[in-house]
Amino acid sequence: MPLQYPFSAVVGSDDMALALTLTAVSPSVGGVLIRGEKGTAKSTMVRALAGILPPIEVVSGDRFSSAPDDRGTETPDGPIPHDAPVESRPVRLVELPIGASEDRIAGSLHLEKALSEGVTAFEPGLLARAHRGILYVDEVNLLHDHVVDQLLDAAAMGRVTVERDGVSVEHAARFVLVGTMNPEEGELRPQLLDRFGLTVEVAAPRDPELRAEVIRRRVAYESDPAAFIAAFAADERALRERILTARELIDLVELTPWALTKIATVCAGFDVDGMRADIVTARTAAAHAAWQGRVRITREDIRAAARMALPHRRRRAPFDAPGLDEELLDRLLGDDDDPDPDPRDETRPADDADLSEGADESSAADAAAADNTPADEDAPATAGTPDGVSAEHPAQGDSGQPDRADTADSTDAGDADEDPQDDTPADDAGSATAEPGSQTANAGDDSAPGTVVAASAPYRTRLLTVAGTGQGVSGRRSRAVTSSGRRTGAGGFTGSDVHLPATIRAAAPWQSARGRDGGPAGGPGGGRLRLTSRDLRSAVREGRESNLVLFCVDASGSMAARTRMEQVKTAILSLLLDAYRRRDKVGLVTFRGSGAEIALPPTSSVDVAATRLAQLPAGGRTPLAEGLLATAEVLRIESVRDPQRRPLVVVVTDGRATHGPHALDRSRAAAAGLASLGVASVVVDCETGRFRMGLASELAAHLGAEHLPLGEVTAEGLTHTVRARTAHPHTAAHGPARDDHNRPRGDVA
């Protein structure tokens, strides 16, 4: 096993270090979510946390890490003897794989014993192994929501209840839950964010000296891990002793009326939902006071707690970015401290570094390490991490967007007076006057930046699904064979979800050959059903899958009229919000001027797609063929990367093509080529005004796609199913979608 990088050797991650140590002091805080860009030592620091935690005493041989005080109580393995031996061992760090099933996490029936011995036995899962330790989930935002919810429930309750496969078991599961994530790969939903006690944002330091120190230490560690770890042994030991002291002190920390009122004032001032924020802030403030060696909570304890307990609870809408206004926090806290300090209050340890503003023990450790590192005796001590700018996107309410245009204005004067034109460059000659601050260019200048128009508030859209039954990742869009949903049959054994009737039917014909002839129980030919592993069958379930929703957006001059582009962006934003709720991946291809651009490769981060959409300019000619060809190339690459995920292409255009020779003919050829891939597609027709050319409808016919006017993207209580071209090539763009028995589909979204 490789030697672990020391916790105190990590440079420039003070907030992360503080959050982890406070959670180690008081696991009731509820765990830590660490958000940050790649390469910021998130995983390194979490894995190093186990090295600074004090060892624990456990009952020898117990699979559930029972404490000595638990002797005489019941576990799923039976009662623990009063005289059971005890041993000391390090705290475990249990890592949860992204693809772990519910059975692997919570535990399940021990199939081998059930088959060979005919007994019901419980096989503990990862939660049992993590009891009294650390459960680490890297890329927690990529886990299925029901799995994250299961983890957070266990962390909050401190117990796990398993009732499945004939097993009903309950056992303790108290652990420090730590999740890390890169927001660029997708956000956790607000409901799940709220379940994490603390969250911190991490970013790489921008100070060249700090970055040089990071490199210096990493090189030294890789050159001689043992020597590097030895250089930080004293710092690690000091942190371990300090955590142990804080754990003993925390029960003495007093939540005075002043502290409770101040915490409630802060949480109410930030308008957070529910009471979880208040409770977590109080627990964190108490842990911070104990970490500082005090038994009375101060203003600085509350401030440090609020900085970690409130930011993620400010995110209510899907595209809102977590964050905290520290100026508002200081105003809410005021300048007063507890008016009646306890004169008997313990003082902080003499060697304690001031962590009230997010600094951590690593600051002092880094300074000491500089003296222990021969490579550079002048290496700087760790400074507080600068406030990094997260890769998140501003909340819609902060984007300065105009109020949504009234429906009656959907054909404003600019659109109503738009003259119908042939397939010529003049199509893109005009654009509406941009709002103040927007970038405007001559529509005929393909190299100009174009006009940027903001979207209005999103609305509920029609449900667009892919035809047939897929086998992709569980989601909420198209019908598919998944790990959850209604049982539709049985198949080969997958390791869980045993289909008992099918298993019995598979074993029945072999009972005589296995020596069971129906004799009385206990006789030579009687007894229980005789099973082998080859008899096992798993349930086949049908649910919903997530899809790849790939947008191909016309950003040319013909779309640049302010009202039209506002409607287009609002429609796309609404479809993005729908994709967010249905757990889809999304991608964005745009075309304008002389070519197409992959503005966003397929990603799970719908937030990033919304930001790219907000920044999308309009202007120039219309290279429709290039846009369709770029879309086909993205689909080709993604079919190799993620072959199980079925795509849904949404082409947003008015159907015009004005770039290059024979632009319209080339666009139709490109559409036919895209249609030959057999992917489900929709053409959102953005043509407006009194006179319409119907080019988008013709494009839909060449794509074998559903034609959807822009005004019909929204729907209340309507479901619209997109049929793949291969399923109904002659009706894909005409008439209602139909199910597998050719009956009209009338589901409600």
N, C-alpha and C positions, 0 to 999 in steps of 0.2 A: 504493500500500500504506500503510495507516495506521501512524503512529508508535507503537512499542510502549512501554507503561508500564514504567518502570525497575524492575528487580529490587529495588534497595536502597530504593525508595520505598514498598514494601508494609509496612504497619504491623501489628504484633501477630501475626505468623506465624513466630515464631523457629524452632520445631521443623521446620516445613516447609522453611524456607530452609536450615537446617543439613543436613537429609536430602538435598536437591537438590544442594547444593554438595559434600557428601561423595561422592555418586554421580558427580558431574562430575570430582572428583579421582581416583576409582578406579572406573571402570565395572564392574570385576569384582565389586563389591558385589552387583550383580544387579538394580538398578532400584529404584524407589520407588513405593509405592502410597499415595496421599493420600486419606484418608477424611474426609468432613465434610459438614455441612449446606450447603444452597445459599447462595450469596452470601458465601463466605468466601475469595475471591480465589484459589481453587485453580488455575483455568485461567490467570488473569492472571499468577501467579508462574511457572507452568511455561513459558508462552510467553516470559516475560521472561528465562528462564534462558539461552536462546541468545545474548542480548545481552551476557552477562558471560563467555562462554567465549572463550578465545583462538582466533584464526583458525587454519585448518589449510592445509597445502600439499597439493595434489592434482595428479595427472597431467592436463594439459590435454586436454579432450575425452573423458575416460574416464567411462563411464556408471556405474562402480562406485566412484567416489571413491578410487581407488588412491593410496597414498602414494608419494612419490619413491623410497623404499626398495623398493617393489614393482616397479620397472622391471626388465624381463627375466623376469618371471614371467607365468603364463598367467591370463587372465580368460575368461569366456564369449565375449568378442568377439575372442579371440586373444591372442598374446603382446604384452606392452607393450615397445616399443623401449627400448633402453638410453639412447638420447639423446632420449627423449620430453620435450617441454617441461613445465615445472611452473608452476603458478600458485597464488596464495594467495586463499582465499575464506572468508567467515564460516561458522560451523558451521550446518548445516541443522536446522531443526525440522520434522519430518515428522509430520503429523497423520493418524491412521488413522480413517477414517469407520466408524461403527457397522455399516453395511451392507456393508462391503468383503468380497469373496469371497476364497477361498483363492488363486485365480489372481492377483487384484489385489495380494495381500499378498506372495506368494512369487515370482510371475512365471509365465509360461507361453509356449506357442508363439506366435510372431508370425504370426497368421493371414493378414494381408495379403500378407506375403512368401511364405508357404507357397502361397497361391492364385495370386498373380501371377507369382512367379519359380520356384516349385517347390523352394524351399530350406527347410531347417529352421533357423529362427532363434529366439533366445530374447529374449523381451520382459521386461526386469527389472521387479520389483514394488517395493512400498513399502519392503521390507526392504533392498533394494539402494540405494535412494535415501537411506535413513537411516544407511547405513554411515558411521561416524566422526562421527555426529551424535546427535540426540535423536529418539526415536520416542515420540510422545505419543498416548495413547488416553484420550479423555474418555469418561466413563460406561463404564469397562472392565467393570463388572459386568453390562452389558447385551449384551456380545458373547457369541457362542456359545462354549461351553467348548472346542471343538476349535480355534477360532481363537486363543483366549487361550493354549492349550497350545502352539500353533505359534509364537506370539510369544515365549513364555518359553523354549522350546527354543532358538530362534535366539539370544536374549539370553545364555543360559547357554553355548552352544557357540561363539558367535562366527562361525558359518558357517550357510549355508542350502543345503540340497540339494533340488533340484526334479527329480522324475521323473514326468512325465506328458505326454500328447499327443505321444509320440515324442521328448521332450526329456529329456536327463539332464545336469544342470548343477549345479555347486557353486561358490559364491563366498563371500567374506568378508562378514560382517554384524555388525560390532561397534558397538553403539550404547548410549546411555543410555535405558533404558526407563522411562517415567513413566506411571502410570495414575492417574486420579482417579475418584472415585465418591461418590455420595450413598447411604449405607446404607439410607435409607428406600425406595429404589427396588429393593432386592434385594441380597443378599450374594453375594460370591464364595465358591465352595466351598472348604473347608479345604485340599483338595489343591492348588488353584490359588493360594490365599493363601500357602502355604508356598514357592511358586516365586518370589515377590517377595522381594528382598533385605531391604528396609526398608519399614516402614509408619509413618505418622504420622496422628494424629487432629487435625483443625483445627476450631475453633469461633470464632464471632464474639466479639470482646472484650466483656466486660461492663462495663468501666471507661468511664464516660461521656466522659472526656477522650480516651481512645484512639479511641472511636467518632467523636467530633467531629473528631479529626485525620484519620481515614479520609475523612470527608466533605470536609474542607477540601482535602486533597490531590487527591481525585478531581475536585472542582469546578475546582481550579487546572489540572489536566491537561486537562480537556475544554475549558477556556477558551482555553488557549494551549499545545498539546502540545509544540511546539518549545522554548519557554522553560522549561517544566517539566522536560523531559528534560535541557536544558542545566544546570539547577540541580543535577542528580544525576550529571552526567557524571564528576566527580572520584571520586565513590563507586563508580560502575560500573567505572571504570578501575582503582581500587584492588582491587576484588574480582577482576577479571580477572587482574591481576598476582599476586595471592595464590594463585589457583587454579593458575596456571602454576608458581609456586614450590613449591606442595604436590605437584604432579605430579612434579617433579624430585626432591623429597625422599623420596617414599614408598618408593622402592626401597631407601633406606638405613634405613628403620624396622625395628627388630629386635623380633621376637617372642621374648622371653626365656622360659625355662622357667617363671618365676614368672607371666608374663602368660598363657601357654598353660594352666597349671594353674588360674588364677583364672577364665579364660573357661569352661573345662570345668566348674568347680565351679558357676558361675552357671547354665549351661545344664542341668546335671544337677539342680540344685536346683529349677528350674522344670519339670522332668519333660517336656521337649519331646521329640518323636519324632525319630529319625534324627540325622544329624550335620550337616545343612545349617545348622542354627542356630549351631553352634559355628564352622563355617567362615566364615559371613557375619559373625558377631560379631567374629571375629579380623580379617577384612579391613576391617571398618568401624572398629574400634579403631585399626588402622594408619593408615587414611585420616584419622581424627580427630587422631591424633598429628601427622601431616604437616601437616594444616590448622592446627594450633597451632604449627607450626615446630619440632617435636621429632623425634628419631629413636629415642626409647624410649617404649614404651607405659606409661601410668600407670593408676592406679585410676580416675581420672575419664574417661579414654578408654574404658575397658571399660564404665563405667556409661553413658556417652552412647551407646555402640554397642548395649548390651543394651536400652535404652529404645526403640530403633527396630527392632531385629532380632528381638525375642522376642514382643511382644504378639500379633501375628497367628498365631504358631505355638502359642499356648495354646488356640486355637479348634479343638477336635477334633470335637465333635458339631455338627450343623447349626444348632441354636438357641443355641449357646454364643456369648457376646459376647467379642471380643478385649479384652485388657486385661493389665496388669502390676501386680503388687503391689510398689510401690517400697520399702516398708519391708522386705519380704523380700529385695529386690535389695540393699539396703544391708547387711543382715545377712550375706548370702552374700559380698559383697565384703569385709566387715570393714573395719578401720581401717588395716590395713597397706598400704604401698606396696612397690614393688620394692625389696628390701633392698640391692641393689647398683647404685644409679644410676650411670650413666656420667658421669664428670666432664667428658668432652668433649662431652656432649650439647648441641646447639644451643639457644640461648634463643629464646623467641618474639619476633616482631617487636615493636618498641616500641609501635607503634600498634595492636597486636592486642587485640581485645576478648575477654574470657573467655567461650568458648562451651562449656565442659565440661558445663554443666547444660542445654544446649539453647539457649542464647542464640546469636544469629547476628550477623554483621557488620552486619546491618541496624540493630542497636541503636545502634551508633556512627554509622552513616550517617543514621539518623533524627534523632539529636541535631544532627548537622551540618546536615541539611536544614532543621531548624527555623530556623537562622540565615540560610539562603539563601532562605527563603520569606517575602516581605514581608507576606503576608496575616496572619501571626500569629507575631511574633517569640518569643512565650512558649510556643509549642507544645511539648508534652512529648516527651522522647526516648522511643523505643520501649521499652516494658518487656517482660519475659518474658510470654508468653501464659499466662493462668491455665489451670489444668488444667480443660478443658471436660468436660462430661458428654456422652458420645456418645449418639447416637440409637439406640444398640443396646439389646439386651434382655439381662437377666441370664441366665446359664447356668442350665439346669434344675437342675443340682446345687446352685446357690446360692439357689434360690427358696424353700427351706424347705418343699418339698412333702412330704406324708406318704408313707410306703411304700405301694406299690400294694396295694390290697385283694386278698385271695385270691379266686380264682374261685369258691370255694364260698360266699363271702359276697355274691355278686352280688344275692341277694334277701335283704337283711338284715331285721331285725325291723321296721324302719320301713316297708319296702316290702311285706313280707308281710302286714302288718296294715292296709294301705291299703284302704279300702273303695271299691268301685266306685260312682261317682256319675254323676248325669245331667249334662247340659249346663247347669250353673248356676254362679254365681260361687263356690259352695262348693268347687268343684274346687280352687281355689287357696288354700284357707283355711289350710293347714298347711305348715310347713317344719321340717326337723330343726334341732336346736340347732347353731349354728355353732361352729366351733373358736375358741379364743381369738384375738382380733385381727381376726376377720372382721366384716364389717358385716351386721347383722341388722335386719330390720324386720318389722312386722306384714304378713303376706302380703296382707291385704286393703287395705293402704294403697298405692295405685298410685304415689304420689309418693315413697315411701321408697326408700332406696338398695338394699335387698335383701341377700341373703346371697352372699358370695364364697367359693367352694370351689376348692381347687387340684386340678389333674389329677394322675394317677399317671404312671408311666413309659409312653411310647408303645410300640406293638407294630406288627408287620407287618400290613397290611390287604389285603383283596381288591383286585384291580385293577379299577377302574371306568373304562370307556371309552365314547366316543361312537360310535354306529353309522355305517357308511358310510366314505367316503374323503374327508378334508378337504384343504385347501390352506394350512394355517396354518404358524406358525413351527415349525421343527424342535424336537422334544422327545422324550418317551419314553412318551406315553400312547396316543393314538388313531392309527389308520392314516391316512396322508395322503401326498399327492404332495409331496416335499420335495427339497432340493438334495443330499441324501445318502441312501443306502439301495440296495436292489437295483434294477437297471435293468429296467423293464417295457415300454419302448417308446421312441418318438422323437417329437419335436415341433418347433415352430419354434425357430430359433436364438436362444439367450438370451445369447450372448457367451462362453460357456465350455461345458465338458463335451461336446465334439463326439461325436456318434454316427456313427462312420465308415461302417458298413454302410448306414445310412439315407441318409447324404450321398451315397454312391456311387450308390445306387438312384435318388436324386432327379436326379443329373447324367446318368445313363446315357442316357435317351431323347433328350438334347440334343447328343450328341457329334457326330453327323453335321452338324447345323446349325451347330456350332461349328468345323467343318473337320477333324474327326478321323474317318477312315473305316476305321480298322483297318490302315492301311499299316505298313510296317516303321518301326522307331524311327529317327528322324532324317529320314524322308521327309516330304513335304508333308502327308500325311494321317495320319501316325503320331505316335508320341511318347506323352507322359504323358496321363493323364486331364485333360480340360479342365473346370475348375470355375469357377463364379462364386459370389459371396456368397449368391445366392438359393438355391443348392443346399444350403447348410449346414443341418444338423439337430442339435439338442441331445438328449441322453438325457433321458427321463422316468424319474424314480426314485421308488420308493415306500418310505417309511420311517415314522417316527412323528412326530406333532406334539404340541405342548403345547396345553393347553386352558385355558379360564377355569373354575376350580372355585369356584362361588359357594355359600357356606353360608348357609342360612336357619335360624337357631337359635332354638328356643323357650326363653326364659329366665324363664318365668312361675313362679308359686308351685307348680304341679303338678310342676315339675322340681326344686324347691328342696330336696328331701330329700337329705341330705349324700351318701349312697352313690350315689344316682341321678345327681346332678349331677357327682360325681367320675367316674362311668363315662362320662357324656356328654362331659365335657371331655377325658377320656383318648381316647375314640374320635375326637373332632374333631382333637385334637393328632396322633393317629396318621395321620389322613387328610391333615393339613397336612404332616406329614413326608413322606408319599407324594407329595404335590404338589411339595414341594421337590425330591425326587429326580427327578421327571419333568419339571422345568422349567416348571411351570404358573404362571399368574397365579392369584391367589386374591382373594376378596372375602368380606365378612362382614356379613350382615343379621341383627339380633336383634330379637325382639319380646317385650314384657312390659308389664304395666300397661295403658295405654290406647292404645299405638301401637307403631310399629316404628322402628328406628333403623339407619341405614347405619353400622355401627361401623367398617367399613374399606372404602372404595371399591376396586375391582379394582386390584391392585398386584402387582409381581413380588417384593415383600419378604414372604416367608412368615414371617420373623422378627417383623415388625410384627404380623402376624395372630396369631401365637402369644402375643404380649404382650397384645393386645386380648382374646384368649380368656381369658388368666389373670386379667384384671381384670373379667371379665364377672360381674355380680351376677345373682341369681335371686330372684323374688318378684313378687307381684301377679297380676292377671288374665291371660288368654291371648287376645291380639288376633291370632289366627291369620290371619284375612282380611287384616288390615293388613300382616302380615309377608309374605304371598304377593304382595300388590299392590306393596309396596316392592321385592321381588325382581324382579318383572316390569319395574318402572321402571328398575332398575339394568341389566337385560339390554337394554332398549331403548336406553339411552344408550351402553352399551358396544358395541352392534352398529354404531353410527355411528363410534365412535372406533377400533374394531379389528374390522372386518367379517370378516376371514379367520379369526379365532380362534373356534372353536366352544365354546359353553358347556356345562357340566355342573352342574346344580343339585342340591345335597344339602340336603334339608329334614330337620332333626333335631327331632323332636317326638313327643309321645304322641298327637297327633291331636285333642286337646280344644280347644274354642273357647268362651270364656266372656265376652268383652268385647262389650258392646253388644247391641242387639236382634237376634234371629235370627242369633246369632253363628255357629252351625254351618252354616246355609244360606248365609250370606255367604261363609264360608270355602270351601265347595264351589264356589260360583260363581267365586271368585277362583282356585281351583285349575283350573277348566275354562278360565278365561281364560289362565292361565299355560301350560296344555297346548296351547292354540291356537297358541302361538308355535313349537311343534315342537321344543322343546329337550329334550335328554336330561336325565332327572332320577331321583333316588333319594330315597326316604323312609326315613330311619333311625328305626325304631320304638323309642322310649324307654320304652314302657309296661312296667312290671314288676309283680311280685306274683302271687299265686295267682289273682286274678280280673281278667280283662282285658276291655275293651270293644271292642277291635278298630277303634278310630276311625282309627288311623294307616293301617291296611290299606285302609279306605274312602277315605281321602285319596289314597293312592297310585293307587287305581282312577280317581279323578276327575282326577288329574294325568297319567295314562297313564305312571306311574313304576314303577320297580322297588321292591318292598317288601323292606326289609332289617332284620330285628330287630337290636337293638343288640348282642346277644351274638354275632352272625354277621358283624360288621364285620371281625373278625380272621380270618385264614385262613393256613394253611401249605400252600404249593404249589397254591393254588386261584386260578383266574381267573374273574371274574364280569363279563360284558359287558353294559352298559346299552344297550338298543335305543331309538332315538328313537321317539317316538310315531307319527311319520309313516311309519316303516318297518313296524312291526307294531302297529297301534293296539289289537288285541284280545289280544295276548300280551305286551304290555310289562310287565305286572305279574304275569304267570303263566307258569310254565315256564321252562326254560333258554333262554339267549340262543342265537341260531343265526346262522350265517354267511350270505353272499349266496346260497348254493345250498341254504339251508334245512337244512343239516347242523348238529347240535349242535356248539357251539364248545368245545374242550377244552384251550385253551392253558394254560400254566403261567406265572404272574406271575414 
